[in-house]
Amino acid sequence: METLLKRQKIRYRIRKKVSGTAEMPRLSVFRSNNEIYVQLIDDLQGRTLASASSRDKDIAAQKLTKTEKSRLVGASIARKARELGIAKAVFDRGGNLYHGRVKAVAESAREGGLQF
């Protein structure tokens, strides 16, 4: 339980500093034990502009490791952002370390053309 509270405090500390707009939304990452979810969020209006996850049909159908699926999620969110005309975003790692699956999402989104 202690680790959950510690991560929650880190999340709040990050959210104090990171906020997204329509032109430069917040790229929020949520990592569970088995899946990974990513959203582009406009915090001023409180709307989700685009989302992608490892549970999407095209990604979930493939037999890959969790890190490889995370790369596909990052590429998917970058593609959706491009379709919306979004070139820049603010990265919100959600209290997780910038390592492993979270890093794979970020690097893949950057390769897809998203800047943060």
N, CA, C and O atoms as a GROMACS GRO file, in nm:
protein
  464
    1MET      N    1   0.083  -0.120   0.000
    1MET     CA    2   0.000   0.000   0.000
    1MET      C    3   0.086   0.126   0.000
    1MET      O    4   0.049   0.228  -0.057
    2GLU      N    5   0.202   0.117   0.064
    2GLU     CA    6   0.290   0.232   0.071
    2GLU      C    7   0.334   0.279  -0.066
    2GLU      O    8   0.343   0.399  -0.091
    3THR      N    9   0.363   0.184  -0.154
    3THR     CA   10   0.411   0.222  -0.287
    3THR      C   11   0.302   0.294  -0.366
    3THR      O   12   0.333   0.384  -0.445
    4LEU      N   13   0.176   0.255  -0.347
    4LEU     CA   14   0.066   0.323  -0.416
    4LEU      C   15   0.055   0.467  -0.371
    4LEU      O   16   0.035   0.557  -0.453
    5LEU      N   17   0.067   0.490  -0.241
    5LEU     CA   18   0.060   0.626  -0.189
    5LEU      C   19   0.177   0.710  -0.237
    5LEU      O   20   0.162   0.828  -0.268
    6LYS      N   21   0.294   0.648  -0.244
    6LYS     CA   22   0.412   0.719  -0.292
    6LYS      C   23   0.395   0.761  -0.438
    6LYS      O   24   0.427   0.873  -0.475
    7ARG      N   25   0.343   0.668  -0.520
    7ARG     CA   26   0.321   0.699  -0.661
    7ARG      C   27   0.214   0.806  -0.678
    7ARG      O   28   0.223   0.891  -0.766
    8GLN      N   29   0.112   0.802  -0.593
    8GLN     CA   30   0.005   0.901  -0.598
    8GLN      C   31   0.059   1.041  -0.568
    8GLN      O   32   0.021   1.138  -0.632
    9LYS      N   33   0.149   1.051  -0.469
    9LYS     CA   34   0.211   1.179  -0.436
    9LYS      C   35   0.294   1.231  -0.553
    9LYS      O   36   0.293   1.350  -0.582
   10ILE      N   37   0.366   1.140  -0.620
   10ILE     CA   38   0.445   1.178  -0.736
   10ILE      C   39   0.353   1.228  -0.847
   10ILE      O   40   0.382   1.329  -0.912
   11ARG      N   41   0.240   1.158  -0.869
   11ARG     CA   42   0.143   1.199  -0.971
   11ARG      C   43   0.093   1.340  -0.945
   11ARG      O   44   0.086   1.422  -1.037
   12TYR      N   45   0.058   1.369  -0.822
   12TYR     CA   46   0.007   1.502  -0.788
   12TYR      C   47   0.113   1.609  -0.807
   12TYR      O   48   0.083   1.719  -0.853
   13ARG      N   49   0.237   1.576  -0.773
   13ARG     CA   50   0.346   1.671  -0.789
   13ARG      C   51   0.368   1.702  -0.938
   13ARG      O   52   0.394   1.817  -0.974
   14ILE      N   53   0.357   1.600  -1.023
   14ILE     CA   54   0.372   1.620  -1.167
   14ILE      C   55   0.256   1.704  -1.221
   14ILE      O   56   0.277   1.795  -1.301
   15ARG      N   57   0.133   1.673  -1.178
   15ARG     CA   58   0.015   1.740  -1.230
   15ARG      C   59   0.009   1.888  -1.191
   15ARG      O   60  -0.057   1.967  -1.259
   16LYS      N   61   0.077   1.926  -1.081
   16LYS     CA   62   0.082   2.067  -1.045
   16LYS      C   63   0.155   2.147  -1.151
   16LYS      O   64   0.123   2.263  -1.175
   17LYS      N   65   0.254   2.083  -1.215
   17LYS     CA   66   0.339   2.152  -1.311
   17LYS      C   67   0.294   2.132  -1.455
   17LYS      O   68   0.320   2.218  -1.540
   18VAL      N   69   0.228   2.020  -1.486
   18VAL     CA   70   0.197   1.983  -1.624
   18VAL      C   71   0.049   2.004  -1.652
   18VAL      O   72  -0.037   1.951  -1.582
   19SER      N   73   0.020   2.082  -1.757
   19SER     CA   74  -0.118   2.103  -1.799
   19SER      C   75  -0.122   2.112  -1.950
   19SER      O   76  -0.028   2.162  -2.013
   20GLY      N   77  -0.230   2.062  -2.010
   20GLY     CA   78  -0.241   2.061  -2.155
   20GLY      C   79  -0.344   2.158  -2.207
   20GLY      O   80  -0.441   2.191  -2.138
   21THR      N   81  -0.322   2.204  -2.329
   21THR     CA   82  -0.418   2.292  -2.397
   21THR      C   83  -0.461   2.222  -2.526
   21THR      O   84  -0.415   2.112  -2.555
   22ALA      N   85  -0.550   2.287  -2.602
   22ALA     CA   86  -0.595   2.227  -2.727
   22ALA      C   87  -0.481   2.219  -2.827
   22ALA      O   88  -0.473   2.123  -2.904
   23GLU      N   89  -0.392   2.320  -2.828
   23GLU     CA   90  -0.281   2.322  -2.923
   23GLU      C   91  -0.168   2.228  -2.877
   23GLU      O   92  -0.100   2.166  -2.959
   24MET      N   93  -0.150   2.219  -2.746
   24MET     CA   94  -0.043   2.137  -2.690
   24MET      C   95  -0.100   2.053  -2.575
   24MET      O   96  -0.082   2.088  -2.458
   25PRO      N   97  -0.169   1.943  -2.608
   25PRO     CA   98  -0.235   1.864  -2.505
   25PRO      C   99  -0.137   1.785  -2.419
   25PRO      O  100  -0.019   1.771  -2.451
   26ARG      N  101  -0.190   1.733  -2.309
   26ARG     CA  102  -0.110   1.651  -2.218
   26ARG      C  103  -0.120   1.506  -2.264
   26ARG      O  104  -0.229   1.453  -2.282
   27LEU      N  105  -0.005   1.443  -2.282
   27LEU     CA  106   0.000   1.301  -2.318
   27LEU      C  107   0.011   1.222  -2.188
   27LEU      O  108   0.120   1.208  -2.132
   28SER      N  109  -0.102   1.170  -2.142
   28SER     CA  110  -0.109   1.102  -2.014
   28SER      C  111  -0.094   0.951  -2.034
   28SER      O  112  -0.158   0.893  -2.121
   29VAL      N  113  -0.008   0.889  -1.954
   29VAL     CA  114   0.018   0.745  -1.963
   29VAL      C  115  -0.030   0.679  -1.835
   29VAL      O  116   0.006   0.722  -1.725
   30PHE      N  117  -0.111   0.574  -1.850
   30PHE     CA  118  -0.150   0.491  -1.736
   30PHE      C  119  -0.102   0.350  -1.764
   30PHE      O  120  -0.134   0.291  -1.868
   31ARG      N  121  -0.026   0.295  -1.670
   31ARG     CA  122   0.030   0.162  -1.686
   31ARG      C  123  -0.026   0.071  -1.578
   31ARG      O  124  -0.006   0.095  -1.459
   32SER      N  125  -0.097  -0.034  -1.620
   32SER     CA  126  -0.140  -0.135  -1.525
   32SER      C  127  -0.043  -0.252  -1.535
   32SER      O  128   0.056  -0.244  -1.608
   33ASN      N  129  -0.070  -0.360  -1.464
   33ASN     CA  130   0.022  -0.473  -1.468
   33ASN      C  131   0.029  -0.536  -1.607
   33ASN      O  132   0.136  -0.581  -1.649
   34ASN      N  133  -0.084  -0.540  -1.678
   34ASN     CA  134  -0.087  -0.608  -1.807
   34ASN      C  135  -0.105  -0.516  -1.927
   34ASN      O  136  -0.062  -0.551  -2.037
   35GLU      N  137  -0.166  -0.402  -1.908
   35GLU     CA  138  -0.200  -0.315  -2.021
   35GLU      C  139  -0.136  -0.178  -2.003
   35GLU      O  140  -0.081  -0.146  -1.898
   36ILE      N  141  -0.144  -0.097  -2.112
   36ILE     CA  142  -0.098   0.042  -2.105
   36ILE      C  143  -0.197   0.127  -2.183
   36ILE      O  144  -0.241   0.088  -2.292
   37TYR      N  145  -0.233   0.242  -2.128
   37TYR     CA  146  -0.332   0.331  -2.187
   37TYR      C  147  -0.271   0.470  -2.201
   37TYR      O  148  -0.199   0.516  -2.112
   38VAL      N  149  -0.300   0.537  -2.313
   38VAL     CA  150  -0.245   0.670  -2.339
   38VAL      C  151  -0.357   0.759  -2.387
   38VAL      O  152  -0.442   0.717  -2.465
   39GLN      N  153  -0.359   0.884  -2.339
   39GLN     CA  154  -0.460   0.981  -2.380
   39GLN      C  155  -0.396   1.115  -2.410
   39GLN      O  156  -0.299   1.155  -2.345
   40LEU      N  157  -0.451   1.184  -2.508
   40LEU     CA  158  -0.417   1.325  -2.532
   40LEU      C  159  -0.530   1.406  -2.471
   40LEU      O  160  -0.645   1.395  -2.514
   41ILE      N  161  -0.499   1.488  -2.371
   41ILE     CA  162  -0.602   1.555  -2.292
   41ILE      C  163  -0.586   1.707  -2.301
   41ILE      O  164  -0.476   1.760  -2.284
   42ASP      N  165  -0.698   1.776  -2.327
   42ASP     CA  166  -0.704   1.922  -2.320
   42ASP      C  167  -0.757   1.955  -2.181
   42ASP      O  168  -0.877   1.941  -2.156
   43ASP      N  169  -0.670   1.999  -2.092
   43ASP     CA  170  -0.709   2.023  -1.953
   43ASP      C  171  -0.794   2.148  -1.937
   43ASP      O  172  -0.869   2.159  -1.840
   44LEU      N  173  -0.785   2.242  -2.029
   44LEU     CA  174  -0.865   2.365  -2.017
   44LEU      C  175  -1.013   2.335  -2.033
   44LEU      O  176  -1.096   2.392  -1.963
   45GLN      N  177  -1.047   2.246  -2.126
   45GLN     CA  178  -1.187   2.209  -2.147
   45GLN      C  179  -1.223   2.077  -2.080
   45GLN      O  180  -1.340   2.039  -2.074
   46GLY      N  181  -1.123   2.007  -2.031
   46GLY     CA  182  -1.149   1.879  -1.965
   46GLY      C  183  -1.192   1.771  -2.063
   46GLY      O  184  -1.278   1.690  -2.030
   47ARG      N  185  -1.134   1.770  -2.184
   47ARG     CA  186  -1.172   1.674  -2.286
   47ARG      C  187  -1.055   1.587  -2.326
   47ARG      O  188  -0.940   1.630  -2.327
   48THR      N  189  -1.087   1.462  -2.359
   48THR     CA  190  -0.988   1.372  -2.416
   48THR      C  191  -0.996   1.387  -2.567
   48THR      O  192  -1.102   1.364  -2.626
   49LEU      N  193  -0.886   1.425  -2.630
   49LEU     CA  194  -0.883   1.447  -2.774
   49LEU      C  195  -0.861   1.318  -2.851
   49LEU      O  196  -0.922   1.298  -2.956
   50ALA      N  197  -0.777   1.231  -2.800
   50ALA     CA  198  -0.749   1.102  -2.865
   50ALA      C  199  -0.698   1.006  -2.758
   50ALA      O  200  -0.644   1.047  -2.656
   51SER      N  201  -0.716   0.878  -2.785
   51SER     CA  202  -0.666   0.778  -2.691
   51SER      C  203  -0.622   0.653  -2.767
   51SER      O  204  -0.665   0.628  -2.880
   52ALA      N  205  -0.536   0.577  -2.704
   52ALA     CA  206  -0.491   0.449  -2.759
   52ALA      C  207  -0.454   0.361  -2.641
   52ALA      O  208  -0.416   0.409  -2.534
   53SER      N  209  -0.466   0.231  -2.660
   53SER     CA  210  -0.429   0.140  -2.553
   53SER      C  211  -0.385   0.007  -2.612
   53SER      O  212  -0.405  -0.020  -2.730
   54SER      N  213  -0.327  -0.075  -2.527
   54SER     CA  214  -0.283  -0.207  -2.570
   54SER      C  215  -0.403  -0.301  -2.584
   54SER      O  216  -0.387  -0.415  -2.626
   55ARG      N  217  -0.521  -0.255  -2.549
   55ARG     CA  218  -0.642  -0.335  -2.564
   55ARG      C  219  -0.713  -0.309  -2.696
   55ARG      O  220  -0.812  -0.375  -2.727
   56ASP      N  221  -0.662  -0.213  -2.776
   56ASP     CA  222  -0.719  -0.190  -2.910
   56ASP      C  223  -0.708  -0.319  -2.990
   56ASP      O  224  -0.610  -0.393  -2.976
   57LYS      N  225  -0.807  -0.345  -3.075
   57LYS     CA  226  -0.815  -0.474  -3.144
   57LYS      C  227  -0.691  -0.506  -3.226
   57LYS      O  228  -0.642  -0.619  -3.223
   58ASP      N  229  -0.638  -0.408  -3.299
   58ASP     CA  230  -0.523  -0.436  -3.384
   58ASP      C  231  -0.396  -0.464  -3.303
   58ASP      O  232  -0.309  -0.539  -3.349
   59ILE      N  233  -0.385  -0.407  -3.185
   59ILE     CA  234  -0.266  -0.430  -3.102
   59ILE      C  235  -0.283  -0.556  -3.017
   59ILE      O  236  -0.189  -0.635  -3.004
   60ALA      N  237  -0.401  -0.576  -2.959
   60ALA     CA  238  -0.424  -0.690  -2.871
   60ALA      C  239  -0.419  -0.822  -2.947
   60ALA      O  240  -0.387  -0.926  -2.887
   61ALA      N  241  -0.449  -0.822  -3.076
   61ALA     CA  242  -0.450  -0.945  -3.155
   61ALA      C  243  -0.310  -1.001  -3.176
   61ALA      O  244  -0.294  -1.119  -3.206
   62GLN      N  245  -0.209  -0.917  -3.162
   62GLN     CA  246  -0.072  -0.961  -3.187
   62GLN      C  247  -0.012  -1.022  -3.061
   62GLN      O  248  -0.034  -0.974  -2.950
   63LYS      N  249   0.064  -1.128  -3.080
   63LYS     CA  250   0.131  -1.194  -2.969
   63LYS      C  251   0.270  -1.133  -2.951
   63LYS      O  252   0.368  -1.180  -3.009
   64LEU      N  253   0.275  -1.028  -2.870
   64LEU     CA  254   0.400  -0.956  -2.847
   64LEU      C  255   0.422  -0.940  -2.697
   64LEU      O  256   0.332  -0.966  -2.617
   65THR      N  257   0.543  -0.896  -2.661
   65THR     CA  258   0.568  -0.866  -2.520
   65THR      C  259   0.499  -0.735  -2.485
   65THR      O  260   0.454  -0.661  -2.573
   66LYS      N  261   0.490  -0.706  -2.356
   66LYS     CA  262   0.424  -0.583  -2.312
   66LYS      C  263   0.499  -0.460  -2.361
   66LYS      O  264   0.435  -0.360  -2.394
   67THR      N  265   0.630  -0.465  -2.365
   67THR     CA  266   0.708  -0.351  -2.413
   67THR      C  267   0.687  -0.328  -2.562
   67THR      O  268   0.676  -0.214  -2.606
   68GLU      N  269   0.680  -0.435  -2.639
   68GLU     CA  270   0.656  -0.422  -2.783
   68GLU      C  271   0.516  -0.366  -2.809
   68GLU      O  272   0.497  -0.286  -2.900
   69LYS      N  273   0.418  -0.409  -2.730
   69LYS     CA  274   0.283  -0.354  -2.743
   69LYS      C  275   0.284  -0.205  -2.708
   69LYS      O  276   0.212  -0.127  -2.770
   70SER      N  277   0.365  -0.167  -2.609
   70SER     CA  278   0.374  -0.027  -2.570
   70SER      C  279   0.428   0.058  -2.685
   70SER      O  280   0.383   0.171  -2.706
   71ARG      N  281   0.523   0.003  -2.759
   71ARG     CA  282   0.575   0.074  -2.876
   71ARG      C  283   0.463   0.097  -2.979
   71ARG      O  284   0.453   0.206  -3.037
   72LEU      N  285   0.380  -0.003  -3.000
   72LEU     CA  286   0.269   0.009  -3.095
   72LEU      C  287   0.167   0.113  -3.047
   72LEU      O  288   0.110   0.186  -3.128
   73VAL      N  289   0.145   0.119  -2.916
   73VAL     CA  290   0.053   0.219  -2.859
   73VAL      C  291   0.108   0.359  -2.882
   73VAL      O  292   0.032   0.449  -2.917
   74GLY      N  293   0.237   0.379  -2.863
   74GLY     CA  294   0.299   0.508  -2.886
   74GLY      C  295   0.287   0.551  -3.032
   74GLY      O  296   0.258   0.667  -3.060
   75ALA      N  297   0.310   0.458  -3.123
   75ALA     CA  298   0.297   0.489  -3.266
   75ALA      C  299   0.152   0.522  -3.300
   75ALA      O  300   0.126   0.610  -3.382
   76SER      N  301   0.058   0.451  -3.239
   76SER     CA  302  -0.084   0.472  -3.265
   76SER      C  303  -0.129   0.611  -3.219
   76SER      O  304  -0.203   0.679  -3.290
   77ILE      N  305  -0.086   0.653  -3.100
   77ILE     CA  306  -0.126   0.785  -3.050
   77ILE      C  307  -0.062   0.895  -3.132
   77ILE      O  308  -0.122   1.001  -3.151
   78ALA      N  309   0.059   0.874  -3.181
   78ALA     CA  310   0.125   0.973  -3.266
   78ALA      C  311   0.049   0.988  -3.398
   78ALA      O  312   0.032   1.099  -3.449
   79ARG      N  313   0.004   0.876  -3.453
   79ARG     CA  314  -0.072   0.879  -3.578
   79ARG      C  315  -0.206   0.953  -3.558
   79ARG      O  316  -0.246   1.032  -3.642
   80LYS      N  317  -0.273   0.926  -3.447
   80LYS     CA  318  -0.400   0.994  -3.419
   80LYS      C  319  -0.380   1.143  -3.395
   80LYS      O  320  -0.464   1.224  -3.435
   81ALA      N  321  -0.269   1.179  -3.332
   81ALA     CA  322  -0.239   1.320  -3.308
   81ALA      C  323  -0.214   1.392  -3.440
   81ALA      O  324  -0.260   1.505  -3.460
   82ARG      N  325  -0.142   1.326  -3.530
   82ARG     CA  326  -0.117   1.386  -3.661
   82ARG      C  327  -0.247   1.410  -3.737
   82ARG      O  328  -0.263   1.513  -3.803
   83GLU      N  329  -0.341   1.314  -3.728
   83GLU     CA  330  -0.471   1.328  -3.795
   83GLU      C  331  -0.548   1.448  -3.739
   83GLU      O  332  -0.624   1.512  -3.812
   84LEU      N  333  -0.529   1.477  -3.611
   84LEU     CA  334  -0.595   1.592  -3.548
   84LEU      C  335  -0.518   1.721  -3.569
   84LEU      O  336  -0.567   1.828  -3.532
   85GLY      N  337  -0.400   1.714  -3.628
   85GLY     CA  338  -0.318   1.832  -3.651
   85GLY      C  339  -0.240   1.876  -3.529
   85GLY      O  340  -0.206   1.994  -3.515
   86ILE      N  341  -0.211   1.783  -3.440
   86ILE     CA  342  -0.135   1.813  -3.318
   86ILE      C  343   0.009   1.770  -3.338
   86ILE      O  344   0.035   1.654  -3.370
   87ALA      N  345   0.102   1.863  -3.321
   87ALA     CA  346   0.244   1.832  -3.342
   87ALA      C  347   0.321   1.826  -3.210
   87ALA      O  348   0.422   1.757  -3.201
   88LYS      N  349   0.272   1.899  -3.107
   88LYS     CA  350   0.342   1.904  -2.979
   88LYS      C  351   0.250   1.859  -2.867
   88LYS      O  352   0.128   1.877  -2.874
   89ALA      N  353   0.310   1.800  -2.765
   89ALA     CA  354   0.235   1.758  -2.647
   89ALA      C  355   0.323   1.772  -2.524
   89ALA      O  356   0.445   1.784  -2.535
   90VAL      N  357   0.261   1.768  -2.407
   90VAL     CA  358   0.332   1.770  -2.280
   90VAL      C  359   0.323   1.629  -2.224
   90VAL      O  360   0.213   1.575  -2.212
   91PHE      N  361   0.435   1.568  -2.189
   91PHE     CA  362   0.436   1.429  -2.144
   91PHE      C  363   0.408   1.419  -1.996
   91PHE      O  364   0.472   1.485  -1.915
   92ASP      N  365   0.310   1.335  -1.960
   92ASP     CA  366   0.274   1.308  -1.820
   92ASP      C  367   0.291   1.160  -1.796
   92ASP      O  368   0.211   1.079  -1.842
   93ARG      N  369   0.396   1.123  -1.723
   93ARG     CA  370   0.426   0.981  -1.702
   93ARG      C  371   0.340   0.918  -1.594
   93ARG      O  372   0.352   0.798  -1.568
   94GLY      N  373   0.254   0.995  -1.531
   94GLY     CA  374   0.158   0.941  -1.436
   94GLY      C  375   0.219   0.882  -1.311
   94GLY      O  376   0.164   0.788  -1.254
   95GLY      N  377   0.331   0.936  -1.266
   95GLY     CA  378   0.392   0.887  -1.143
   95GLY      C  379   0.482   0.766  -1.163
   95GLY      O  380   0.550   0.724  -1.069
   96ASN      N  381   0.485   0.711  -1.284
   96ASN     CA  382   0.573   0.598  -1.312
   96ASN      C  383   0.712   0.649  -1.348
   96ASN      O  384   0.728   0.763  -1.392
   97LEU      N  385   0.811   0.566  -1.329
   97LEU     CA  386   0.946   0.601  -1.370
   97LEU      C  387   0.953   0.605  -1.522
   97LEU      O  388   0.885   0.528  -1.590
   98TYR      N  389   1.036   0.693  -1.575
   98TYR     CA  390   1.057   0.699  -1.719
   98TYR      C  391   1.152   0.586  -1.755
   98TYR      O  392   1.273   0.605  -1.770
   99HIS      N  393   1.094   0.466  -1.768
   99HIS     CA  394   1.173   0.345  -1.785
   99HIS      C  395   1.082   0.238  -1.840
   99HIS      O  396   0.961   0.239  -1.813
  100GLY      N  397   1.135   0.146  -1.916
  100GLY     CA  398   1.057   0.031  -1.961
  100GLY      C  399   0.945   0.067  -2.054
  100GLY      O  400   0.966   0.129  -2.158
  101ARG      N  401   0.822   0.028  -2.016
  101ARG     CA  402   0.706   0.047  -2.104
  101ARG      C  403   0.670   0.193  -2.123
  101ARG      O  404   0.628   0.233  -2.232
  102VAL      N  405   0.685   0.275  -2.019
  102VAL     CA  406   0.655   0.419  -2.030
  102VAL      C  407   0.754   0.484  -2.126
  102VAL      O  408   0.715   0.568  -2.208
  103LYS      N  409   0.879   0.447  -2.117
  103LYS     CA  410   0.981   0.500  -2.207
  103LYS      C  411   0.956   0.453  -2.350
  103LYS      O  412   0.976   0.529  -2.444
  104ALA      N  413   0.911   0.329  -2.367
  104ALA     CA  414   0.883   0.275  -2.500
  104ALA      C  415   0.771   0.354  -2.567
  104ALA      O  416   0.777   0.382  -2.687
  105VAL      N  417   0.667   0.389  -2.490
  105VAL     CA  418   0.557   0.469  -2.545
  105VAL      C  419   0.609   0.605  -2.589
  105VAL      O  420   0.578   0.651  -2.699
  106ALA      N  421   0.687   0.670  -2.504
  106ALA     CA  422   0.737   0.805  -2.533
  106ALA      C  423   0.827   0.806  -2.656
  106ALA      O  424   0.812   0.892  -2.743
  107GLU      N  425   0.920   0.712  -2.663
  107GLU     CA  426   1.012   0.710  -2.777
  107GLU      C  427   0.939   0.679  -2.907
  107GLU      O  428   0.972   0.736  -3.011
  108SER      N  429   0.842   0.589  -2.902
  108SER     CA  430   0.766   0.555  -3.022
  108SER      C  431   0.680   0.671  -3.067
  108SER      O  432   0.664   0.692  -3.187
  109ALA      N  433   0.624   0.746  -2.973
  109ALA     CA  434   0.544   0.863  -3.009
  109ALA      C  435   0.632   0.970  -3.072
  109ALA      O  436   0.591   1.037  -3.166
  110ARG      N  437   0.754   0.986  -3.020
  110ARG     CA  438   0.849   1.081  -3.080
  110ARG      C  439   0.886   1.040  -3.221
  110ARG      O  440   0.894   1.125  -3.310
  111GLU      N  441   0.910   0.911  -3.242
  111GLU     CA  442   0.943   0.862  -3.375
  111GLU      C  443   0.826   0.884  -3.471
  111GLU      O  444   0.847   0.904  -3.591
  112GLY      N  445   0.703   0.882  -3.419
  112GLY     CA  446   0.584   0.902  -3.499
  112GLY      C  447   0.560   1.049  -3.534
  112GLY      O  448   0.468   1.081  -3.609
  113GLY      N  449   0.642   1.139  -3.479
  113GLY     CA  450   0.632   1.280  -3.514
  113GLY      C  451   0.578   1.369  -3.405
  113GLY      O  452   0.565   1.490  -3.426
  114LEU      N  453   0.547   1.316  -3.289
  114LEU     CA  454   0.497   1.396  -3.177
  114LEU      C  455   0.616   1.453  -3.101
  114LEU      O  456   0.709   1.380  -3.069
  115GLN      N  457   0.613   1.582  -3.071
  115GLN     CA  458   0.724   1.646  -2.998
  115GLN      C  459   0.682   1.678  -2.856
  115GLN      O  460   0.573   1.730  -2.832
  116PHE      N  461   0.771   1.644  -2.761
  116PHE     CA  462   0.752   1.686  -2.621
  116PHE      C  463   0.883   1.685  -2.549
  116PHE      O  464   0.888   1.717  -2.430
   0.00000   0.00000   0.00000
